[in-house]
Amino acid sequence: MAASESHTSSTPRFPAWQHAYEAVLTETDTHALFKLVEIAQASVLTRRADLEGSADHHAERHAIEEALANLRAVKRDRLKFG
């Protein structure tokens, strides 16, 4: 896990989406996890769309791609989605 992913504090580095993403990483209830993954994916994808066309935010773009990969892994491994 990269430093941007393991960073959990009350002031996230990327507040537009990081709280929702971190909630997925810490959830243990599978039923709650399903909804949290949906929320996190929507939040991350919305932020990625917001950054389209911007030459800045390289660190956040990288963190977004890592978060999306991890969300796919959670869906596959913990929620058993193909």
Buried (B, 14 or more C-beta within 10 A) or exposed (E): EEEBBEBEEEEBEBEBBBBBBBBBBEBEEEEEBBEBBBBBBEBBBEBBEEBEEEEEBEEBBEBBEBBBEBBEEBBEEBEEEE
